[in-house]
Amino acid sequence: MNNIIEINGLCKSFGKVNAVNDLSFRVKQGELFAFLGENGAGKSTTINIMCGQLKKDGGKIFIDGLDLDKDLSGIKSKLGVVFQNSVLDKSLSVYDNLESRAALYGICGADFRKRLAELAKLLDFEDLLKRTVGKLSGGQKRRIDIARALLHDPKILILDEPTTGLDPQTRKLLWGVIGELRKNENMTVFLTTHYMEEAAEADYIVILDRGRIAAEGTALELKNAYTADFITLYGVTKDAVKALGVKYKQIPGAFRLSVPNTKAAAELIINHPELFNDFEITKGKMDDVFLNVTGKKLTEGEEK
């Protein structure tokens, strides 16, 4: 696959704070790319520079072969952006919000109505077109935000915390739509999220810490590098688990053993078959990866 986004040596400072510090990465066409980091890590600064809303101090950005320094308007036509905070006009109807936005791209009249019908069906908001945006629920607004970003059929969809605060049903709907767009239109999705289960589905992941890349790779590569495997062992005594000589944690009804990798788990089971009658093996989660890479927790969850 070709690189649709190329960022080389990107820098941006605010006073003495280096928000983005010599940042370089690639995003392949059609992939789901997760851009992770705690608040202040440089994610939003990078996105704002890519969208032309913030001037960079140094470095180069190429999007779909276009140089940001030479063709910002061309780049903007390639991007659809869903910001963390809705940018819809709360006093206007859904229809009027989308009509005014489409007009900025020269999409009017019959062309607009056709595109609107496609998006309303895709995102299930056909019954909301006459509703005032200010009266919509959070999930309904988010569907309209995404429709707004998709009006001009962009090649790249930037999603900045798209599902924060949404109920599970709406999150499932939105990810289903995004999956269809990637499958049918080869759309590239550039995602920031605090939900690590969403990040785990990405084709490639970059973790930022203080404006620099702290780790990158596929979810499996990161898990193998920064987390252990876990064996949940049932129906055994604490003394028997202690005798195994591995790190463990007692959880309700079982013990959770930590081993370096799957090979070590297999060896433990082979050497002690009498204990391993009822067990589960799992890899560490992306929450574990993020904590081990940055020393910080990105989301609140069960104790690891």
C-alpha positions, 0 to 999 in steps of 0.5 A, a space after each residue: 500500500 502507498 503512504 497517504 500521509 507522510 510526516 517528517 521532522 514535525 516541530 511545534 512549540 508554544 513558548 518553552 513547551 515543545 508540543 511536537 518534537 521532531 515527529 515522523 511517521 507514515 500512514 498507509 492508504 486504506 488503513 486504520 491508524 491509531 494515534 494515541 497519547 494522554 492529553 497534552 502529548 501532541 495529538 491535537 497539535 499534530 492534527 491541527 497542523 495537518 488540517 491547516 489550522 495551526 502553523 508548524 515551526 518545522 518539518 514537512 507534511 505530505 498528504 496524498 502526494 500534496 505538500 502542505 506548504 504548497 497546496 493547503 487547499 488541495 489537502 483540505 479537500 482530501 480530509 474529513 474531520 470529526 472533532 472531539 467537540 461538535 462544531 455543528 450550529 445548535 440553532 439550525 436544523 440538521 438539514 440546514 447544518 449539512 446544506 451550508 457545509 456542503 455549499 462550501 465544497 460546491 455541492 448544491 441542489 440535486 447533488 446535495 440532496 443525493 449525497 444527503 440521502 446516502 449519508 442519512 441512510 448510512 448513519 440512520 438519521 433520516 428522521 432527524 433532518 428537520 430537528 434542531 441540532 441543539 435538541 439532539 442527544 449526544 449520539 445523534 449529534 455525533 452521527 451528524 458530525 460524521 455526516 458533515 465530515 463525509 459530505 465531500 467524500 474525503 479520502 482521509 477521515 480524521 476522528 478525534 475521540 469520536 466515541 467519547 461519552 457515547 452509549 455502546 449501541 451508538 459506538 457499534 453503529 459508528 464503527 460499523 459505518 466506518 468499517 463499511 467506508 474502509 471496505 467499500 471506498 478504501 478510506 483511510 481513518 486517522 483515529 485518536 481515542 481513549 478507548 483502548 479496545 478501539 485502538 487494538 483494532 487498528 492496523 498500526 498504532 503510534 503512541 506519543 509522549 511529550 511530543 515524541 513517539 514513545 512506541 509504534 507498531 501493530 497491536 500484536 507487536 506492541 503487546 509482545 514488546 510491552 506486556 506479558 501473557 497471563 494465565 488465569 488458573 482455576 481450582 488450585 490452592 494459593 500454596 500450589 500457585 506459590 510453588 510455581 515461582 511466577 508472579 501472580 495475583 489472586 482474583 475472585 475464584 482464581 489466580 492470574 499468573 504473569 509470564 513473559 510470553 506464550 512459550 513460557 506459558 506452554 512450558 509452565 503447563 507442560 511441566 505442571 500438568 496436574 495444576 492446569 486442568 482449568 485455565 485460560 491464556 490471554 495476552 496483555 491489553 493495550 491498556 497495559 501497553 500504554 501504561 508500560 510505555 508511558 508510565 501513565 494510565 490512559 483509561 480507567 479500567 480494571 486493575 492490571 
